[in-house]
Amino acid sequence: MENIIYDTLAYVKKLKKVGFTDEQAEIQAEEIARILNENIATKKDLKELEFRLKYHIISAVGGMLVGAVIVIGVLIKILH
């Protein structure tokens, strides 16, 4: 997954301003960055999902069309 834009330094500075120690602020900023990077979908992720969904939809519709043609062919053969 691509890196999410998240300014950890600015966040650390804000935390330190309200009384967090250096260590507390840095650990919290690192954990938030890790969670974001592991869990947020990027544009690339969404494009890949869109491609997979389109593929599955096209496959399903194609399968239904083939099935319909076979059923029609069988019915024509039976009825003649």
Buried (B, 14 or more C-beta within 10 A) or exposed (E): EEEBEEEBEEBBEEBBEEEBEEEEBBBBBEEBBEEBBEEEEEEEEEEEEEEEEEEEEEEEEEEEEEEEEEEEEEEEEEEE
